[in-house]
């Protein structure tokens, strides 16, 4: 007796699959001088002109989507480095206007432009430099110590004293860029065991870094999103963490 199985939508993606998936995010619009032959238009106008050739030119169609890629690197992301590298490679081939930065575990006062040489850019400058028309993709497992997400000076680096808790930086990014998603390479069955993943997923729509997850993420990027957590909820969360027994001393 033959047995059949459905195709698995959660297979690990290769570079070609990523390119095909990201291609759905592209938005091609005419840009520049009309120096490209419009074959369909030429045929149509030639027919209208009783067979006498009438050349029609149009502006070339270019991808107008601008993408900001923010990637978690190092530590617990090391097992997923090859997968994220494939995503990065696919994005570079699909988007001419692609900006990329690195962080570790959570975003704080600064982002790395080059982790090998420790070159940085302040997160405030990033928010001022790029317009809200950029689509943002954050990649990371979002799994960290609660202090790294919720505490001032909570960054895992001993010598890095972040004055603002990471959760506020994530919230500011989500309000600056309405079209933003979080791709998580950690298998979804483990998400509920984390304290920080559910919190981060309330700020950014979170999807697994699988074929099905990427499809859902792209559909979300094509719409305008708002954070699913309000600023006053974050304040209450931080207040509760500061005074875990519900009363101030």
MIDOSE-1310 file (N, C-alpha, C; in nm, 2 decimals, decimal comma, always signed):
residues 249
xxxx	+0,08/-0,12/+0,00/+0,00/+0,00/+0,00/+0,09/+0,12/+0,00; +0,07/+0,21/-0,10/+0,15/+0,33/-0,11/+0,10/+0,43/-0,01; +0,19/+0,51/+0,05/+0,15/+0,61/+0,15/+0,21/+0,74/+0,09; +0,14/+0,85/+0,10/+0,18/+0,98/+0,05/+0,19/+1,08/+0,16
xxxx	+0,28/+1,18/+0,15/+0,30/+1,28/+0,24/+0,29/+1,42/+0,18; +0,24/+1,51/+0,25/+0,24/+1,65/+0,20/+0,39/+1,70/+0,19; +0,41/+1,80/+0,11/+0,54/+1,87/+0,11/+0,56/+1,94/+0,24; +0,68/+1,95/+0,29/+0,70/+2,02/+0,41/+0,73/+2,17/+0,38
xxxx	+0,64/+2,26/+0,44/+0,67/+2,40/+0,41/+0,77/+2,46/+0,50; +0,83/+2,38/+0,60/+0,92/+2,43/+0,69/+1,07/+2,39/+0,66; +1,09/+2,35/+0,54/+1,23/+2,31/+0,50/+1,32/+2,43/+0,51; +1,45/+2,40/+0,54/+1,55/+2,51/+0,55/+1,57/+2,56/+0,41
xxxx	+1,58/+2,69/+0,40/+1,59/+2,76/+0,27/+1,73/+2,76/+0,22; +1,74/+2,75/+0,08/+1,87/+2,77/+0,02/+1,86/+2,91/-0,05; +1,97/+2,95/-0,11/+1,98/+3,09/-0,16/+1,88/+3,11/-0,28; +1,86/+3,01/-0,36/+1,77/+3,02/-0,47/+1,63/+3,04/-0,42
xxxx	+1,59/+2,96/-0,33/+1,45/+2,97/-0,27/+1,43/+3,11/-0,21; +1,53/+3,16/-0,14/+1,52/+3,29/-0,08/+1,51/+3,40/-0,19; +1,58/+3,39/-0,30/+1,57/+3,49/-0,40/+1,43/+3,49/-0,46; +1,38/+3,37/-0,49/+1,24/+3,35/-0,54/+1,14/+3,42/-0,45
xxxx	+1,15/+3,39/-0,32/+1,06/+3,44/-0,22/+1,07/+3,59/-0,21; +1,19/+3,65/-0,20/+1,21/+3,79/-0,19/+1,17/+3,86/-0,32; +1,17/+3,80/-0,43/+1,13/+3,86/-0,56/+0,98/+3,91/-0,55; +0,90/+3,85/-0,46/+0,76/+3,89/-0,45/+0,75/+4,03/-0,38
xxxx	+0,86/+4,06/-0,31/+0,86/+4,19/-0,24/+0,90/+4,31/-0,34; +0,96/+4,27/-0,45/+1,00/+4,38/-0,54/+0,88/+4,45/-0,60; +0,91/+4,58/-0,63/+0,80/+4,67/-0,69/+0,87/+4,74/-0,80; +0,83/+4,70/-0,92/+0,90/+4,75/-1,05/+0,81/+4,87/-1,10
xxxx	+0,87/+4,98/-1,11/+0,81/+5,10/-1,17/+0,90/+5,17/-1,27; +0,84/+5,24/-1,37/+0,93/+5,31/-1,47/+1,01/+5,42/-1,40; +1,14/+5,42/-1,43/+1,23/+5,52/-1,38/+1,34/+5,55/-1,49; +1,37/+5,68/-1,50/+1,47/+5,73/-1,59/+1,41/+5,77/-1,73
xxxx	+1,51/+5,79/-1,82/+1,47/+5,83/-1,96/+1,40/+5,72/-2,03; +1,31/+5,75/-2,13/+1,24/+5,65/-2,21/+1,33/+5,60/-2,32; +1,42/+5,51/-2,29/+1,52/+5,46/-2,39/+1,51/+5,31/-2,40; +1,41/+5,25/-2,35/+1,39/+5,11/-2,36/+1,27/+5,07/-2,45
xxxx	+1,30/+4,99/-2,55/+1,19/+4,95/-2,65/+1,08/+4,88/-2,58; +0,96/+4,93/-2,59/+0,84/+4,87/-2,54/+0,78/+4,79/-2,66; +0,81/+4,65/-2,65/+0,77/+4,56/-2,76/+0,62/+4,56/-2,77; +0,55/+4,54/-2,66/+0,40/+4,53/-2,67/+0,34/+4,66/-2,73
xxxx	+0,39/+4,77/-2,68/+0,34/+4,90/-2,72/+0,38/+4,92/-2,87; +0,49/+4,88/-2,92/+0,53/+4,89/-3,06/+0,44/+4,81/-3,15; +0,41/+4,69/-3,11/+0,32/+4,60/-3,19/+0,18/+4,67/-3,19; +0,13/+4,71/-3,08/+0,00/+4,77/-3,07/-0,01/+4,90/-3,17
xxxx	+0,09/+4,99/-3,15/+0,09/+5,11/-3,23/+0,11/+5,08/-3,38; +0,19/+4,98/-3,41/+0,21/+4,94/-3,55/+0,08/+4,89/-3,62; +0,01/+4,81/-3,54/-0,12/+4,76/-3,59/-0,22/+4,88/-3,61; -0,22/+4,97/-3,52/-0,30/+5,09/-3,53/-0,26/+5,17/-3,65
xxxx	-0,13/+5,16/-3,69/-0,08/+5,25/-3,80/-0,08/+5,17/-3,93; -0,18/+5,07/-3,94/-0,20/+5,00/-4,07/-0,07/+4,92/-4,11; +0,01/+4,87/-4,01/+0,12/+4,79/-4,04/+0,25/+4,87/-4,06; +0,24/+5,00/-4,07/+0,37/+5,08/-4,08/+0,43/+5,08/-3,94
xxxx	+0,56/+5,05/-3,94/+0,63/+5,04/-3,81/+0,63/+5,17/-3,73; +0,59/+5,16/-3,60/+0,58/+5,27/-3,51/+0,65/+5,23/-3,38; +0,77/+5,28/-3,36/+0,85/+5,24/-3,24/+0,80/+5,31/-3,12; +0,78/+5,24/-3,01/+0,74/+5,30/-2,88/+0,85/+5,27/-2,78
xxxx	+0,89/+5,37/-2,71/+0,99/+5,36/-2,61/+0,93/+5,39/-2,47; +0,99/+5,33/-2,37/+0,94/+5,35/-2,23/+1,06/+5,36/-2,14; +1,04/+5,41/-2,02/+1,15/+5,41/-1,92/+1,16/+5,27/-1,86; +1,29/+5,23/-1,84/+1,31/+5,10/-1,78/+1,24/+5,08/-1,64
xxxx	+1,19/+4,96/-1,62/+1,13/+4,94/-1,49/+1,23/+4,90/-1,39; +1,23/+4,97/-1,28/+1,33/+4,94/-1,17/+1,26/+4,91/-1,04; +1,33/+4,83/-0,96/+1,28/+4,79/-0,83/+1,29/+4,92/-0,74; +1,18/+4,96/-0,69/+1,17/+5,08/-0,60/+1,17/+5,05/-0,45
xxxx	+1,17/+4,93/-0,42/+1,16/+4,89/-0,27/+1,30/+4,92/-0,21; +1,30/+4,98/-0,10/+1,42/+5,01/-0,02/+1,42/+4,92/+0,11; +1,52/+4,85/+0,13/+1,52/+4,75/+0,24/+1,63/+4,77/+0,34; +1,60/+4,76/+0,46/+1,69/+4,78/+0,57/+1,70/+4,64/+0,64
xxxx	+1,81/+4,58/+0,64/+1,83/+4,45/+0,70/+1,92/+4,46/+0,83; +1,86/+4,42/+0,94/+1,93/+4,42/+1,07/+1,94/+4,28/+1,12; +2,07/+4,24/+1,14/+2,10/+4,09/+1,17/+2,17/+4,07/+1,30; +2,12/+3,98/+1,38/+2,18/+3,94/+1,50/+2,30/+3,84/+1,46
xxxx	+2,41/+3,86/+1,52/+2,53/+3,78/+1,49/+2,60/+3,74/+1,62; +2,66/+3,62/+1,61/+2,73/+3,57/+1,73/+2,65/+3,50/+1,83; +2,72/+3,43/+1,92/+2,65/+3,36/+2,03/+2,56/+3,26/+1,98; +2,43/+3,26/+2,03/+2,33/+3,16/+1,99/+2,29/+3,17/+1,85
xxxx	+2,33/+3,27/+1,77/+2,30/+3,28/+1,63/+2,41/+3,20/+1,55; +2,52/+3,16/+1,61/+2,62/+3,09/+1,53/+2,58/+2,97/+1,46; +2,49/+2,89/+1,52/+2,44/+2,77/+1,44/+2,36/+2,81/+1,31; +2,31/+2,93/+1,31/+2,23/+2,97/+1,20/+2,30/+3,07/+1,10
xxxx	+2,43/+3,08/+1,12/+2,51/+3,18/+1,04/+2,50/+3,15/+0,89; +2,51/+3,02/+0,85/+2,50/+2,99/+0,71/+2,36/+3,03/+0,65; +2,26/+3,00/+0,73/+2,12/+3,03/+0,68/+2,11/+3,18/+0,66; +2,15/+3,26/+0,76/+2,14/+3,41/+0,76/+2,23/+3,46/+0,65
xxxx	+2,34/+3,40/+0,62/+2,43/+3,44/+0,51/+2,36/+3,42/+0,38; +2,29/+3,31/+0,37/+2,21/+3,29/+0,24/+2,10/+3,40/+0,22; +2,04/+3,43/+0,33/+1,93/+3,54/+0,32/+2,00/+3,67/+0,28; +2,11/+3,70/+0,34/+2,18/+3,83/+0,31/+2,22/+3,83/+0,16
xxxx	+2,28/+3,72/+0,12/+2,32/+3,71/-0,02/+2,20/+3,72/-0,12; +2,09/+3,66/-0,09/+1,97/+3,67/-0,17/+1,92/+3,81/-0,17; +1,92/+3,88/-0,06/+1,87/+4,01/-0,05/+1,95/+4,11/-0,13; +2,08/+4,09/-0,13/+2,18/+4,18/-0,20/+2,15/+4,16/-0,35
xxxx	+2,12/+4,04/-0,40/+2,10/+4,02/-0,54/+1,96/+4,07/-0,59; +1,87/+4,10/-0,50/+1,73/+4,14/-0,54/+1,71/+4,29/-0,52; +1,78/+4,35/-0,43/+1,75/+4,49/-0,39/+1,87/+4,58/-0,41; +1,86/+4,67/-0,50/+1,98/+4,76/-0,52/+1,99/+4,86/-0,40
xxxx	+1,88/+4,90/-0,35/+1,89/+4,99/-0,23/+1,87/+4,90/-0,10; +1,98/+4,84/-0,06/+1,98/+4,76/+0,06/+2,08/+4,81/+0,16; +2,04/+4,84/+0,28/+2,13/+4,88/+0,38/+2,13/+4,77/+0,49; +2,25/+4,74/+0,55/+2,25/+4,63/+0,64/+2,34/+4,67/+0,76
xxxx	+2,29/+4,62/+0,88/+2,36/+4,65/+1,01/+2,36/+4,52/+1,09; +2,44/+4,52/+1,19/+2,45/+4,40/+1,28/+2,42/+4,44/+1,43; +2,37/+4,35/+1,50/+2,36/+4,37/+1,65/+2,38/+4,23/+1,71; +2,39/+4,23/+1,84/+2,41/+4,11/+1,92/+2,30/+4,10/+2,02
xxxx	+2,21/+4,00/+2,00/+2,10/+3,97/+2,09/+1,99/+4,07/+2,08; +2,02/+4,20/+2,11/+1,92/+4,31/+2,10/+1,98/+4,43/+2,05; +1,90/+4,52/+2,00/+1,95/+4,65/+1,95/+1,96/+4,75/+2,07; +2,07/+4,82/+2,08/+2,09/+4,92/+2,18/+2,12/+5,05/+2,12
xxxx	+2,21/+5,13/+2,19/+2,24/+5,27/+2,14/+2,31/+5,27/+2,01; +2,38/+5,16/+1,98/+2,46/+5,16/+1,85/+2,44/+5,02/+1,78; +2,47/+5,03/+1,65/+2,46/+4,91/+1,56/+2,60/+4,90/+1,50; +2,64/+4,78/+1,46/+2,76/+4,76/+1,39/+2,74/+4,77/+1,24
xxxx	+2,83/+4,85/+1,17/+2,83/+4,85/+1,03/+2,93/+4,74/+0,98; +3,03/+4,71/+1,06/+3,13/+4,61/+1,03/+3,17/+4,55/+1,16; +3,13/+4,42/+1,18/+3,17/+4,36/+1,31/+3,32/+4,32/+1,31; +3,38/+4,30/+1,20/+3,52/+4,26/+1,20/+3,61/+4,37/+1,25
xxxx	+3,57/+4,49/+1,21/+3,66/+4,61/+1,25/+3,59/+4,69/+1,36; +3,47/+4,64/+1,41/+3,40/+4,71/+1,52/+3,36/+4,85/+1,48; +3,32/+4,87/+1,35/+3,27/+5,00/+1,31/+3,13/+5,01/+1,35; +3,09/+5,13/+1,40/+2,95/+5,14/+1,45/+2,88/+5,26/+1,39
xxxx	+2,75/+5,26/+1,41/+2,66/+5,37/+1,38/+2,56/+5,38/+1,49; +2,54/+5,50/+1,54/+2,44/+5,51/+1,65/+2,30/+5,48/+1,60; +2,22/+5,42/+1,68/+2,09/+5,39/+1,64/+2,00/+5,51/+1,62; +2,03/+5,62/+1,69/+1,96/+5,74/+1,67/+1,99/+5,80/+1,53
xxxx	+2,12/+5,79/+1,49/+2,15/+5,83/+1,35/+2,08/+5,75/+1,25; +2,07/+5,62/+1,27/+2,00/+5,54/+1,17/+1,85/+5,58/+1,16; +1,79/+5,61/+1,27/+1,65/+5,65/+1,27/+1,63/+5,78/+1,20; +1,73/+5,87/+1,20/+1,73/+6,00/+1,14/+1,77/+5,99/+0,99
xxxx	+1,85/+5,89/+0,95/+1,91/+5,88/+0,82/+1,81/+5,82/+0,72; +1,74/+5,72/+0,76/+1,65/+5,64/+0,67/+1,50/+5,68/+0,69; +1,43/+5,70/+0,58/+1,29/+5,74/+0,59/+1,20/+5,62/+0,62; +1,08/+5,66/+0,66/+0,98/+5,56/+0,70/+0,94/+5,47/+0,58
xxxx	+0,98/+5,50/+0,45/+0,94/+5,42/+0,34/+1,03/+5,30/+0,33; +1,14/+5,29/+0,41/+1,22/+5,17/+0,41/+1,14/+5,05/+0,47; +1,15/+4,94/+0,41/+1,10/+4,81/+0,47/+1,21/+4,75/+0,55; +1,18/+4,71/+0,67/+1,28/+4,66/+0,76/+1,26/+4,51/+0,79
xxxx	+1,37/+4,44/+0,78/+1,37/+4,29/+0,82/+1,47/+4,27/+0,93; +1,43/+4,23/+1,04/+1,52/+4,20/+1,15/+1,54/+4,05/+1,16; +1,66/+4,00/+1,17/+1,68/+3,86/+1,18/+1,76/+3,82/+1,31; +1,70/+3,73/+1,39/+1,76/+3,70/+1,51/+1,67/+3,60/+1,59
xxxx	+1,73/+3,53/+1,69/+1,65/+3,43/+1,76/+1,57/+3,50/+1,87; +1,60/+3,62/+1,90/+1,52/+3,70/+2,00/+1,52/+3,63/+2,14; +1,61/+3,54/+2,16/+1,62/+3,46/+2,28/+1,74/+3,51/+2,36; +1,71/+3,58/+2,48/+1,82/+3,64/+2,55/+1,78/+3,64/+2,70
xxxx	+1,87/+3,68/+2,78/+1,83/+3,70/+2,92/+1,74/+3,82/+2,93; +1,63/+3,81/+3,01/+1,54/+3,93/+3,02/+1,61/+4,06/+3,05; +1,72/+4,06/+3,13/+1,79/+4,18/+3,16/+1,84/+4,25/+3,03; +1,88/+4,17/+2,93/+1,93/+4,22/+2,81/+1,83/+4,30/+2,73
xxxx	+1,70/+4,26/+2,74/+1,59/+4,33/+2,67/+1,53/+4,44/+2,76; +1,53/+4,43/+2,89/+1,44/+4,51/+2,97/+1,52/+4,61/+3,06; +1,65/+4,59/+3,08/+1,73/+4,67/+3,18/+1,82/+4,77/+3,12; +1,83/+4,88/+3,18/+1,93/+4,98/+3,15/+2,07/+4,92/+3,19
xxxx	+2,17/+4,93/+3,10/+2,30/+4,87/+3,12/+2,29/+4,71/+3,12; +2,18/+4,66/+3,05/+2,16/+4,52/+3,04/+2,23/+4,45/+2,93; +2,30/+4,52/+2,84/+2,37/+4,45/+2,73/+2,47/+4,35/+2,79; +2,49/+4,24/+2,71/+2,57/+4,13/+2,76/+2,72/+4,17/+2,76
xxxx	+2,76/+4,26/+2,68/+2,90/+4,31/+2,68/+2,93/+4,39/+2,80; +3,03/+4,34/+2,88/+3,06/+4,40/+3,01/+3,09/+4,55/+3,00; +3,16/+4,59/+2,89/+3,21/+4,72/+2,88/+3,11/+4,81/+2,80; +3,00/+4,76/+2,76/+2,90/+4,84/+2,69/+2,78/+4,88/+2,78
xxxx	+2,77/+5,01/+2,81/+2,67/+5,05/+2,91/+2,56/+5,12/+2,83; +2,46/+5,04/+2,79/+2,35/+5,10/+2,72/+2,26/+5,18/+2,81; +2,24/+5,31/+2,79/+2,16/+5,40/+2,87/+2,01/+5,37/+2,86; +1,97/+5,32/+2,75/+1,83/+5,29/+2,72/+1,81/+5,14/+2,70
xxxx	+1,71/+5,09/+2,77/+1,68/+4,94/+2,76/+1,65/+4,91/+2,61; +1,69/+4,79/+2,58/+1,68/+4,75/+2,44/+1,54/+4,75/+2,39; +1,44/+4,72/+2,48/+1,30/+4,72/+2,43/+1,25/+4,85/+2,38; +1,31/+4,96/+2,44/+1,27/+5,09/+2,39/+1,33/+5,12/+2,25
xxxx	+1,45/+5,07/+2,22/+1,50/+5,09/+2,09/+1,42/+5,01/+1,98; +1,38/+4,89/+2,02/+1,30/+4,81/+1,93/+1,17/+4,88/+1,90; +1,11/+4,93/+2,01/+0,98/+5,00/+1,99/+1,00/+5,13/+1,90; +1,11/+5,20/+1,92/+1,13/+5,32/+1,83/+1,15/+5,28/+1,69
xxxx	+1,22/+5,17/+1,66/+1,23/+5,12/+1,53/+1,10/+5,08/+1,47; +1,01/+5,02/+1,55/+0,88/+4,98/+1,50/+0,79/+5,10/+1,46; +0,80/+5,20/+1,54/+0,72/+5,32/+1,51/+0,78/+5,41/+1,40; +0,91/+5,40/+1,38/+0,97/+5,47/+1,27/+0,95/+5,41/+1,13
xxxx	+0,95/+5,27/+1,13/+0,93/+5,20/+1,01/+0,81/+5,11/+1,02; +0,69/+5,16/+0,97/+0,57/+5,08/+0,98/+0,57/+4,95/+0,92; +0,65/+4,93/+0,81/+0,66/+4,80/+0,74/+0,78/+4,73/+0,79; +0,77/+4,65/+0,90/+0,88/+4,58/+0,96/+0,84/+4,44/+1,01
xxxx	+0,93/+4,34/+0,99/+0,90/+4,21/+1,04/+1,03/+4,15/+1,11; +1,01/+4,05/+1,19/+1,12/+3,98/+1,25/+1,12/+3,84/+1,20; +1,24/+3,79/+1,14/+1,25/+3,65/+1,10/+1,33/+3,58/+1,21; +1,28/+3,47/+1,26/+1,35/+3,40/+1,36/+1,39/+3,26/+1,31
xxxx	+1,52/+3,23/+1,31/+1,56/+3,10/+1,27/+1,54/+2,99/+1,37; +1,51/+3,03/+1,49/+1,49/+2,93/+1,60/+1,35/+2,86/+1,57; +1,35/+2,72/+1,57/+1,22/+2,65/+1,54/+1,11/+2,70/+1,63; +0,99/+2,73/+1,57/+0,88/+2,78/+1,64/+0,83/+2,71/+1,76
xxxx	+0,86/+2,58/+1,76/+0,81/+2,50/+1,88/+0,89/+2,53/+2,01; +1,00/+2,61/+2,00/+1,07/+2,64/+2,11/+1,04/+2,78/+2,16; +0,96/+2,86/+2,09/+0,94/+3,00/+2,12/+0,87/+3,02/+2,25; +0,78/+2,93/+2,29/+0,70/+2,95/+2,41/+0,78/+2,92/+2,53
xxxx	+0,90/+2,86/+2,52/+0,99/+2,84/+2,63/+1,07/+2,96/+2,67; +1,07/+3,06/+2,58/+1,15/+3,18/+2,61/+1,07/+3,29/+2,67; +1,14/+3,37/+2,76/+1,07/+3,48/+2,82/+1,07/+3,60/+2,72; +1,18/+3,62/+2,64/+1,19/+3,74/+2,56/+1,13/+3,73/+2,42
xxxx	+1,12/+3,61/+2,36/+1,06/+3,60/+2,23/+0,91/+3,65/+2,23; +0,83/+3,61/+2,32/+0,69/+3,66/+2,32/+0,68/+3,81/+2,33; +0,78/+3,87/+2,41/+0,78/+4,02/+2,42/+0,82/+4,08/+2,29; +0,92/+4,03/+2,23/+0,97/+4,09/+2,10/+0,86/+4,07/+1,99
xxxx	+0,79/+3,96/+1,99/+0,69/+3,93/+1,89/+0,57/+4,02/+1,91; +0,56/+4,09/+2,02/+0,45/+4,19/+2,04/+0,49/+4,32/+1,98; +0,62/+4,34/+1,95/+0,66/+4,47/+1,89/+0,67/+4,45/+1,74; +0,73/+4,34/+1,69/+0,74/+4,31/+1,55/+0,66/+4,19/+1,52
xxxx	+0,59/+4,18/+1,41/+0,53/+4,05/+1,37/+0,65/+3,96/+1,34; +0,64/+3,84/+1,41/+0,76/+3,75/+1,40/+0,72/+3,62/+1,32; +0,81/+3,58/+1,24/+0,79/+3,46/+1,15/+0,91/+3,37/+1,15; +0,89/+3,24/+1,14/+1,01/+3,15/+1,14/+1,08/+3,17/+1,00
xxxx	+1,21/+3,15/+1,01/+1,29/+3,16/+0,88/+1,28/+3,03/+0,81; +1,16/+3,01/+0,75/+1,13/+2,89/+0,67/+1,06/+2,94/+0,54; +1,03/+2,85/+0,45/+0,96/+2,89/+0,33/+0,83/+2,95/+0,36; +0,75/+2,88/+0,44/+0,61/+2,93/+0,47/+0,62/+3,06/+0,55
xxxx	+0,72/+3,07/+0,65/+0,74/+3,19/+0,73/+0,78/+3,31/+0,65; +0,86/+3,29/+0,55/+0,91/+3,40/+0,47/+0,79/+3,45/+0,38; +0,71/+3,36/+0,33/+0,59/+3,40/+0,25/+0,50/+3,49/+0,33; +0,48/+3,45/+0,46/+0,39/+3,53/+0,55/+0,45/+3,66/+0,58
xxxx	+0,58/+3,66/+0,60/+0,65/+3,79/+0,63/+0,65/+3,89/+0,52; +0,66/+3,84/+0,39/+0,66/+3,93/+0,28/+0,52/+3,98/+0,26; +0,41/+3,90/+0,28/+0,28/+3,96/+0,27/+0,26/+4,07/+0,38; +0,31/+4,05/+0,50/+0,30/+4,15/+0,60/+0,38/+4,27/+0,56
xxxx	+0,49/+4,26/+0,50/+0,57/+4,38/+0,46/+0,50/+4,46/+0,36; +0,41/+4,40/+0,28/+0,34/+4,48/+0,18/+0,23/+4,56/+0,24; +0,21/+4,55/+0,37/+0,10/+4,63/+0,43/+0,17/+4,71/+0,54; +0,10/+4,81/+0,59/+0,14/+4,90/+0,70/+0,11/+4,84/+0,83
xxxx	+0,21/+4,82/+0,92/+0,19/+4,76/+1,05/+0,21/+4,86/+1,16; +0,15/+4,84/+1,27/+0,18/+4,92/+1,39/+0,22/+4,82/+1,50; +0,30/+4,87/+1,60/+0,34/+4,78/+1,71/+0,21/+4,73/+1,78; +0,22/+4,60/+1,82/+0,11/+4,54/+1,89/+0,12/+4,56/+2,04
xxxx	+0,22/+4,64/+2,08/+0,23/+4,68/+2,22/+0,24/+4,83/+2,22; +0,18/+4,89/+2,32/+0,18/+5,03/+2,34/+0,29/+5,08/+2,43; +0,33/+5,21/+2,42/+0,43/+5,26/+2,50/+0,40/+5,25/+2,65; +0,27/+5,27/+2,69/+0,24/+5,26/+2,83/+0,25/+5,12/+2,88
xxxx	+0,23/+5,02/+2,79/+0,24/+4,88/+2,83/+0,39/+4,85/+2,86; +0,48/+4,90/+2,78/+0,62/+4,88/+2,80/+0,66/+4,95/+2,93; +0,61/+5,07/+2,96/+0,64/+5,13/+3,09/+0,59/+5,05/+3,21; +0,47/+4,99/+3,19/+0,42/+4,90/+3,30/+0,51/+4,78/+3,32
xxxx	+0,55/+4,72/+3,20/+0,64/+4,60/+3,21/+0,77/+4,63/+3,28; +0,83/+4,75/+3,25/+0,95/+4,78/+3,31/+0,94/+4,82/+3,46; +0,82/+4,88/+3,49/+0,79/+4,91/+3,63/+0,78/+4,79/+3,71; +0,71/+4,69/+3,66/+0,69/+4,56/+3,73/+0,82/+4,49/+3,75
xxxx	+0,91/+4,50/+3,65/+1,04/+4,43/+3,66/+1,12/+4,50/+3,77; +1,11/+4,63/+3,78/+1,18/+4,71/+3,88/+1,14/+4,68/+4,02; +1,00/+4,66/+4,03/+0,94/+4,63/+4,16/+0,86/+4,50/+4,15; +0,93/+4,39/+4,15/+0,86/+4,26/+4,12/+0,75/+4,22/+4,21
xxxx	+0,74/+4,28/+4,33/+0,64/+4,24/+4,42/+0,52/+4,34/+4,42; +0,52/+4,43/+4,32/+0,41/+4,52/+4,29/+0,41/+4,64/+4,38; +0,50/+4,67/+4,47/+0,50/+4,79/+4,55/+0,64/+4,85/+4,54; +0,64/+4,98/+4,54/+0,77/+5,05/+4,55/+0,82/+5,05/+4,69
x	+0,95/+5,05/+4,71/+1,00/+5,05/+4,85/+0,97/+5,19/+4,91
